[in-house]
Each structure stands twice: as C-alpha cells, then as structure tokens.
Amino acid sequence: MGKAKADFVKVVQATGWYFPESSGGTEVFVKGLTEGLTELGVEPLVCAPWDRETSETYQSFGCPVFRFPAPHLQNGSNLSVFETWLQEVGADLYHQHSWSAGCGVEHLKVAHRLGLKTILTVHVPGFHCLQGTMLRYGREVCDGRLDSFHCGACWAHQRGLPLPFAKLSARIPPQVGQLGETLLPGTQFTTAMGVPLVFQRFATAFQQIPIYTDRVVAVCQWLYDILALNGIPQEKLVLSRQGVAEEVASAVPESTPPTQPRSLQIGFLGRLDPVKGVHILIEAVAGLPTEVPVRLVIYGLPQTGNHDKYQILLKQLAAADPRIRFEPPVGRDRLYHTLTNLDVLAVPSQWLETGPLVVLEAQQAGVPILGANLGGIAELVKEGETGWLVSAADVTAWREAILRLATNPDCLTKLRTNPKPVRTMRQVAREMKILYDEVLEGDAPPTE
C-alpha cells in the first residue's frame, strides 16, 4: 500500500527549463505551485537541466533547485546524475511538467523505476504534436489525433519540404529512414527519408505516458480531450486549470485609469514569435485610418535563432505608423502596473494556447481581452463579459474589432468596472495537494 497522509514529506517538481535563465509560462506555473505547496506543509524540490557541464543546487524564490547537465553536453549521462540525486533526496512523489530531451520520458522512467508515484502535467501541445503548434501544415487547426501520415507530412513540410514531397516522405517505411540515418547521417536526404521514423519515435514516447504515470494533468479542456482521444485512460486524466501567481492576485493598482477621453491603449505582452500573431495585430492597427484614436504598445520578448527575420518584419510593418511602438518585456514586478494602464490586452495567437497565463493576469487586473478564438483563449474569455473573441488569422476582423472599441469606449468601461475573480495558484496548489494525497494512498505504481 502507499503512504498515508501523515507520512507525506517531499515532492519533486521537474521541468525542462527554469529560472533565472528562463521564465516562460511553465516556469511561472511551477514557481507558483511550489509557493502554494509550501503554505500547505509540503516540501517542494525543483529540478531542471541546464547548459552547463556540472550540477548545482541553489535557492530560487525560497525553493531549492537542482540543475543537472543537459544531454547534448553529457551524451545522456545527465540521466545518471539525475537518478543519483533523485535517490538521495528521499522524495515521496515525482511531478514532471515537461516533455523534452532534457526532461522527458526517460526521466519519468527513472522516477518510476525508483518506486516513486508519478504525476505528469501537460502544459503545451508539444506532448502530442510534433510541431508543438496544433496547426496542420501551419495553416489549419488540427484535430489532435496522432496519425503517422498527417503528423509526419506536417513535420516534414514545416522543415522546408514542399507539401507534395512531404506527403510522399510520410509514406516511406520507417526501416528506410533507419538505414538512411546509419549511412547518411545529418543530410537533408536523411531528413526526408526519416519522416515516419521520427513519428514512430515520437508516438512511442507518448504511448509510454500511461505506463509510467499514476495521473496525467491537463491545464485546459482541449488538452484533456486530445489526451483522451490519443489513449490516455480516463481514470488517470485530471483537469486542473492554471492560476495567477499570488503577487498578481494580491496586487493593488498603482494608478487609476484616466476617465478623460484618450486614445485606445492596446497592449501585447509575450514572445515575438510568428505563432503569437503579433504581425496580425500590427497589420490591423496600421490599416486603420490615421484619425482613429488608438495606440498599440508591444512589450515583446525577442527570440533567438531563426526568429530574426520575423522580428525585422514586425519592425517594417510598424515603421510607418507612429501609433505603434515596441517596448522591452515587462518584469514580473511591473506586470500588474503595466496591465492596469492598458484599456485592452490583445492576444492574437495563431496556435492553440493552453492559457496563456497573461489572459488570467489581465482579467485579475480588470483589463478586457481581445483574443483569438482558439484553444485556451476561447475557454478563458467570455464574450462581452471578460472580453471579445476574433477569428485568429483574419486581419480585417481584428481591424474592425479594434475600430469598434476605439470609437465606443463605453463597452470597455463596463467591463473594467466589473472585473471577474480569477483562479489563483494557491487554488491550484490545494488541488494538487489533494491529488498527491490520493495518489500516495493508492497502490504501488503500475508495472511495465
């Protein structure tokens, strides 16, 4: 039998990235969860890989964090470092929040092998989508079903193969890809030949989730539905939505939005990445007549690598319109103040978000949302109550919605004066504590 509640001591929170070098939505979630669990008498320990050759333990926001070498530096030996640490800390339960090379199926297996109860929280589409966007061929919303042909062709097309060739590549037997990988490693030919092999490995990893987990947590309804669609047993699935951090939930406005007429202040907070749809927003504002009283401020987080061209494109699209300006990303300490000085937060994502957290944070600040009618955004935004939904890729629809808000400020005032209470990470932590107790009181972890 499992441990009783009184024996409960430690829970490992494992993630693929963490503070201080990374501060995305999953990292913010894990931070908030550890803080909430600490209040409930649970001792959380965070672990994550990093791009260094040695391990290190430090404190982050009052919680101990163990960092181990990333696999590309240690050729996979990070698993032995990880396993040794996991044995030594004496945890009762292992809770994983990522599905990557640095923190993925192999790490879950290690925890299971050591006899720990295991929980996996799915935060992003990358758990079941090779592209991680849920957009088939980069254009249309996918139904989420794992399928060797469609998933393989989509993956190949997004890597540069013309669609007809991508679909042909998806029908090549995996054995051919294995042979090409051996004889011609690292070539474009190998990529084309290896499409089914890539999918086979991806699907095999996904299929091991129910084997090595006691529970699988989805942070939004559409994720829950797709996990069920792809074979995660209903009895293991749990829906537990995201929440805002306590510093946001308890924040007091530093200023009162002006009551006198002014330009409509629209803000965007997030990554400068094509899937975030910033180009749609800029095109919509830039296409408005110059006399329309609107200001768009983009608090963008620049991305490295192949995103440079996109960031140049954004600057070009906005260059001729003085109503659009770019600002550095907002620190957590200034988030609430920044939000309360906006009239509306724009969230024009072109992919299926599982949140995003900024929607909840804006709702907590009483700021209406103008969001894409997709995924988690559509689940969080109630039309006419907390904001408005717009067809994701339709620039004209975005332009018309912004024009309507700019020329009819009364609808904004109504929403701002009736902010809705939002879910907090303290509530999430309470749900997780109940789940932990339930799992720890159960039988031993499932065997292979």
N, C-alpha and C positions, 0 to 999 in steps of 0.2 A: 504493500500500500504506500501511498505518497505521504508527504509530510503534513502534519497538522498546522493550523494557522499559527499556533504559538511557536513553532519551530522556524517560521519564516524569517530570513535574515537578509539575504543579498540577491539582487537581480542584475545581471549584466545587460547593458543596452549597447548592442553592436551596430555600427553604422559605417558606411563606406567613406565618409568624409566628416570632418568635424572642425570646430573652432581651434585655433584662431585663423587658420588659412582658408577656411571655407565656412560660409554662413548662409546656406540655402534653406529651403523650407523644411527639409527633413532634419537638418541640424537644429533649427529653431524649435521644431517639434520635440526632439529628443531632450534638448535643454529644458524646455518647459515641463516635460514629463518627469525628468529626474528631480526637478524642484518640487513638483506636486507630490511625488512618491516620498520624498524626504519628510514632508509635512505629515505623511501618514505612517511614519515609522519604518519605512522600507529603506534599505541601504542600496542605492544605485551605484553601479560602476560602469563607466563608458569605455568602450574600446573601438579603435578605428585604425586602419592602415595609414601610412604616410610615405612621402617620397624621400625617405632617409634610410641609411644602412643599419641604423641601430634603433633599439627600442627605448622608450622613455615614458615615465609616468609624471603627470603634472596635474594641477588643480585648475578646473575651468568652471566658473560660476559656482564654486563651492563643492564641486563633484570631482572625484579622482578620475583621470582619463589615462588609459594605457594606449600608447601608439606603437604599432609594430611595422616592420619594413614591408613596403609594397611588393607585390610578386615580381614585377619587372626588374627590381633591384636584386632580389634574392632567389630568383628562379624557383619560386614556390616554397622556399624554406620558411616563409612567413607563417605557414601553417604549423610548423613545429614550434616556433616561438609563441604563436597564438595558443596552441594546445597546452604548452607548459604553463603559460600564465593562467589559462582557464582552470587548470588543475589546482594551481597554487592559491587562487583567490577564494576558493571554497564557496562558490555561488550556489544558490538553490534553483535558479531558473535563468534561462538564456533567452533574451528577447532581441531579435535581429530586425533591422529596419532597412536593409539594402540587399541588392541582388546584383553583385558585380564581381569582377575578378578578385578585388581586394577584400570583399566581404560578401560571400555568396553561398552557393550550395555546399562547397567543401567545408566552409566554416560551420554551417548548420550541421553537417555530418559529424564534425568533431565534437560539437556540443552533445549531440545525440549519443555518440559513442561513449562519452564520459558519463552518461547516465542522467544528464540534466533534462528537465522538462523544457520544451522549446515553444516559443511563440514567434511567428513571423508577421510583421506589419507591412502591408503593401502600400507604399506611398506614391508610386509613379507607374505609368504604363509599361516601363521597361521590363517588368517581371514577365509579361506575356506578349510583348510586342518587340520584334527585332529592331524596329526603328525607334521605338520609345515614344511615338507620337500618336498612335492610333489613327493615322491618316494613310489610307491606302494609296500608294503611288504618289504620296504627298499632296493629294487633291481632295479626297473624299473621306468622310468618317467611316472607319472600318467597323464591322460588327464584332470584332474581337475574337473570333473563333480561330484557334491555331490550325493552320492548314499549310501543308508543305508547298503547294503550288503558289497560292496567293502570297503567303508570307515570304517565300523565297524570291519570287519575282519582284515584290515590293522592295525587299532589301537590296537586290541587285540593281534595280532601277535607280534607287536613291544614291547608289555608288557610281553612277555615271553610265550604266548600260542603257541604250535605247530600249524602250518598253518591249518591242517585239523580241529582241535578243534576250532581255531579262526573263521573259516568259519561256523562251526556249531553254535557257540555263536552268530554270526551275524544274525542268523535266529530266535533267541528266541524273543518272543513278548515283547515289552517294559514293559508291565504290570508285567511280571515275574521279570524283573530287579528291578522294583519299589518295589515289595514285598520283594525281597531279600535284598534290601537296607534298608528296615524297620526292617526285622527280624535278619539279619546277617550283620550289618554294618562293613565295614573295612576289610572284609575277601577276600581271593583270589577267593573263590566261588562266592562272590558278584560281583567281577570284571568280571568274566566270564559270569555270568548271565545278567549283566547290560550293555553289549556292545550296543544293539540297543537303550537303554535309553540314553546312553552317546551321541550317534549320534543324537538322536532326539532333545536333548537339544542344541547341537552344531548347528544343522541345523536351529532350531527355532530362535536362536540368529542371525544367518546370514540373515534369511529371514526378520528380522526387520530392516536391514540396510536401504532399500529404504523408509521405513515408516518414519524413524526419521532423514533422511538426505536430504539436498537440493542438494548436489553434492557429488559424490564419485570420488576421485582422485586416479588413478593408476600411479605408478612411472616407469612402463615399459610396453611394449606391451603385453607380455604374460600374465601379471596380468590383464590388461584391457580385453583381450579376455576371460579369465576364469571368471571374474566378470560378463561379459555379458552372457556367457554360463549358469551361475547359476542364472540368473534372475534379475540382476541389470539393470534397464531401461537404454536404450541407451542415452536418453535425460539427464540423471543425471550423466553419466560417462564422466570423463575428463582424458586425458593422459597428464601428466606433469612429465618429467623425472628428475632425480636427477642432482645435480650440485656440483662442488667442492667449498669448502669454500674460501672466499676471500683471507685469508692469504696464501693459497696454490696457488690460481690463480695469485697472485701478487708477489710470492716469486722469489728471484734471486738465482741462483745456487751458493753455497759456494765453489765449486770446479769443475774443468773441468775433465770429464772422461779421463783417460790416453789414449794416442794414441799408446804407445808401446804394443807389444804383452803381454798378460797376460791370466790367467785362466778366463773362462767364469764365471761371477759373477751373480748367480741366487739368488733372494730373495723371501721369503714368508712372508707376513705380515697379521696376523689375529689370530683367535681363534684356540687353539689346540683342535679341535672337529672333530670327525670322518666325519661329513658332509663337512668339509673343505678340506678333501682329502690329508692331509699332508703325510699320510702313502704311498699314491701312488707316491708322489714326491720323498720321501726318497728311496723307493724301486727302482725307476727309476734311480736315481743317483748312488746308491750303486751297481747297477748291471752293471754299465759301467766299461770298462777296466780301471785299475788304471792309465794308462798313459794318459787318456783323461783329458785335462786341464779344469776342472770345479770346482767351489766352490758353495756350497749351504748354505745360511745363513737363519735360521728360526727365525724370530722375532715373537715369539709366545706368545699369551696371554693365560696363564694357566686357565683351567676351574675347578670348584669345583665339589663335589659330585661324581657321577658315572663315571666321566671322568678320574679319577686317573689311571685306568688300561690302558686307551688309551695313556696317556702321558708316562707311563712306556714302553709301546710297541714302541712308537716312538723312545725313547732313545735306546732301544735294537736294533731296525732296523738300527740305525745310528752309533752304538757303534764301529763297526769295520772299519768305513770309515772316515779317518781324513779330507776328503774334505767337510764333513757335520758338521756344528756347530749350537748350539742353543744360541740365544741372548734374552735379555729381550724385551718386547714390546716397540715400538717406540712411544715416546710422540709426540703430535701434533707439538710442537716447533721444532722437529728434523725430521719430516716426509719428507719434501722436500729434505733436505740434504741427508737423507738415500736413498731415491729413486734415486737421481741423481748419486749415486755411485754404482748403480746396472747396469748390462748390460741388464737384463731382469727380469720382475716380473712374478712369477709363481702363477697362481690362479687355483688350481686343484679341485675346488669344486665338490662334488658328489651330490649336490642337486640343485634346481633351485633358483639361486640368483636373487634378484631384482635389483642388481647393479653388483658387490658391489662397494662402493664408491672408494675403493683403486684402482680400474681399471681406473676410471676417474683421480684420483690423479696422477697415474703413467703416464697416457697419457699427463697430463699437464706438467709433468717433462720431457717429451720426452723419456720415457722409454718404450720399446716394451713389450707387454703382451704375455705370453704363457699360454693360458687359456683353461678350459674345455668347450667343445662345448655344453653348456647347458644354458637355461634360459637367464638371463640378460647379462651374459658374452658374449654369442653368439650375442646379439644385439649390444653390445658396441665395440667388437673387429672386425675390418675389416681385413680379411685375406691378409697378405702381405703389409698392409698399416699402421696398428697400432699394429700388432702382428700376432699370429698364434693360431688356434684352434685345440684341440686334443680331441680324444674320451675320455670321462671323466674317466672311470674306467680301461682303457687299459694301464697297466704298460709298456708294450712293445712299444706302440705308444708314450708314454711320453719319454721313454728312447731314441727312435730313433729321436724324435724332439730335445731333448737336445744335442744328439751327432751331429746332423746336425748343430746346432747353434755353438757348441764348435769348430767345425772344419771348419766353414765357417763364420768368423766374418764379412765379407763384408755385409752380409744381415742385420746384426744388425746396422752397421754404417749407412747404407742407411736410415733406419727407424729413427735412433736417430737424423739425420741431417735434417729430415723433420717432426718435431712434428706437430700434428694437434691441432687447437684450440678446447677447450672443453667448455662445458656448465658450468656456474657458479651459485652459489646460489643467486647472485644478479639478474640473469635472472629468476630464479625460483620465487623469491620474486615479481618481476614485473608481472609475470603470475598470481600469487596468488592474488595480489592487483586487477588486472583486474577481476578475478573470484569473489573476495569479493564484488566489486562494483556491478557486475552483479547480484549476489545473493541478496544483500541488496536492490537493486532496484526492486526486484521481489515481488510477493505476499507473504502472510503470510506462515509460514511453513506448510507442509502438515499435515493433521489431521489423527488420527488413524481410 
